[in-house]
Amino acid sequence: LATLPIVEANLIIAKYFPNPTISSNSEVVKGGSFHPAELWQTLELGRKRHWRVQIAKEQISKTELEISKTIWEIHTQVHVGYADLVIGHELYELAKDRTEFYKILTDVAEKRFKAGDISQLEFKRAEMELLSSENSLSDFKGKLQKAEVEFNHLLGNEVNEEVVLIDYPDLSPKMKLKNYPGIDSILGEALSKRLEMAILEKEYGIARAQLKKAKWERIPNLTVGGGAVRPSYRDGIWGPFFGAQFEIPVFNRKQGEIKQAKAQIEYLKNEEERIKHDISIDVANSVRDLEVREDQVTRFQEKLISDSQEVLKMILTGYKKGKLSFTDVLNAEQTDRNIKQKYLESLYDYQFA
C-alpha cells in the first residue's frame, strides 16, 4: 500500500508544463545591444503531455492491481494457515484421546495381570503403548504450537500471542465440484478474473503509451521569448525583442525509445501466451486435485470412520471379557487412529486444494 503514493506522484509529475525562463544579457562590444529582461517559454508540441499522463495513470492502475493480488495471496495464505491450525488442534485432541484410551487399556491389563488372566509381557506392552501415546501427544502439541506461531505471523501478531478460536469450523466440502460448470467454463472464468491477466493488460497499456509518447517526442518543442532591448549603448531608443528556437532532430529521433517500446509489446504478447498456458495448467491440475480430495473426504465421512470406531469398540469389549488378545486391541486401535489422522489430513488437503 505504501507504494501507491509513489506512483501517484508520477501523475503529478507527468502533468507538469515547462517552466518559463527569465534572462538578461548585454553585448559588451562597440555598438552592442542591451537586453535587460527576456522571458522565454517552451511550448510542447503534439500530445507528449497527454501520453505522459496516460503512462502515469496506467502505472497507478497496475499498482492497485498488484496490491489486490497481494491481498488475494494473503487471503489464501490465511485460509490455509487457519485450516492448518484447526487440523492441528483436532490432531492434538485425537492424540489426547489416544492417551486416555491407553490409560484405560493399561488399567484393564493391570487388573487382568493381577488376576492371573494375562502374562506380564502383555501388561508391559500396554505400558509401552501408553508411553508411546504420551510421546505422540507431546509431538502433536508442538506441531499445534508451531501452527499457532505461523498463524500469528500471517496476521502480523506477536509470535507468542495466544490464538483463541472459540468455534472450530467444519472443514468438510460445502459444495461439490460436480455442481460447478465444466472445466471450460472454469478456465474461462479464471482467464477473466485472474489478476495476472489484469496486470498484464495494464503493462500493455503502459507499453503502448510509451510508444505513442516516443513517436510524438520526435516533434521538437518550440521555445518562444521576448522582451525589451536597447539596440545601442549610444542612443536611448528602446524597442521590443522577439525570438523563437527549436531543436533540430538530426541525431536523436527517439529511435531507441520507439524500438524499446515495440520490443516490450512483443515481449508482452509472449508473456500473455505463457500466463494463459500456466493458468490453463493450474486450472486443470486444481480441478483434478479437488476431485480426488473431495472423494477422499466423502469416503471417510460416509463409511470408514464409523466402521473403524465400531470395530474398535467391539474388539475392546471382547478384550475386557477375555475373548480377544491384546494384539487384537493394538491392531484395531492403530487402524482406527490411522484412519482418523488420514481423515483430518484429507480435510486439510481439501482446503488447500
C-alpha positions, 0 to 999 in steps of 0.5 A: 500500500505504501507504494501507491503514493509513489506512483501517484506522484508520477501523475503529478509529475507527468502533468507538469508544463515547462517552466518559463525562463527569465534572462538578461544579457548585454553585448559588451562590444562597440555598438552592442545591444542591451537586453535587460529582461527576456522571458522565454517559454517552451511550448510542447508540441503534439500530445507528449503531455497527454501520453505522459499522463496516460503512462502515469495513470496506467502505472497507478492502475497496475499498482492497485492491481498488484496490491489486490493480488497481494491481498488475494495471496494473503487471503489464501495464505490465511485460509490455509494457515487457519485450516492448518491450525484447526487440523492441528488442534483436532490432531492434538485432541485425537492424540489426547484421546489416544492417551486416555484410551491407553490409560484405560487399556493399561488399567484393564491389563493391570487388573487382568495381570493381577488376576492371573488372566494375562502374562506380564509381557502383555501388561508391559506392552500396554505400558509401552503403548501408553508411553508411546501415546504420551510421546505422540501427544507431546509431538502433536502439541508442538506441531499445534504450537508451531501452527499457532506461531505461523498463524500469528505471523500471517496476521502480523501478531506477536509470535507468542500471542495466544490464538483463541478460536472459540468455534472450530469450523467444519472443514468438510466440502460445502459444495461439490465440484460436480455442481460447478460448470465444466472445466471450460467454463472454469478456465474461462472464468479464471482467464477473466478474473485472474489478476495476472491477466489484469496486470498484464493488460495494464503493462500493455497499456503502459507499453503502448503509451510509451510508444505513442509518447516516443513517436510524438517526442520526435516533434521538437518543442518550440521555445518562444521569448521576448522582451525589451532591448536597447539596440545601442549603448549610444542612443536611448531608443528602446524597442521590443525583442522577439525570438523563437528556437527549436531543436533540430532532430538530426541525431536523436529521433527517439529511435531507441525509445520507439524500438524499446517500446515495440520490443516490450509489446512483443515481449508482452504478447509472449508473456500473455501466451505463457500466463494463459498456458500456466493458468490453463495448467493450474486450472486443470491440475486444481480441478483434478486435485479437488476431485480426488480430495473431495472423494477422499473426504466423502469416503471417510465421512460416509463409511470408514470412520464409523466402521473403524470406531465400531470395530474398535469398540467391539474388539475392546469389549471382547478384550475386557471379557477375555475373548480377544488378545491384546494384539487384537486391541493394538491392531484395531486401535492403530487402524482406527487412529490411522484412519482418523489422522488420514481423515483430518489430513484429507480435510486439510488437503481439501482446503488447500486444494 
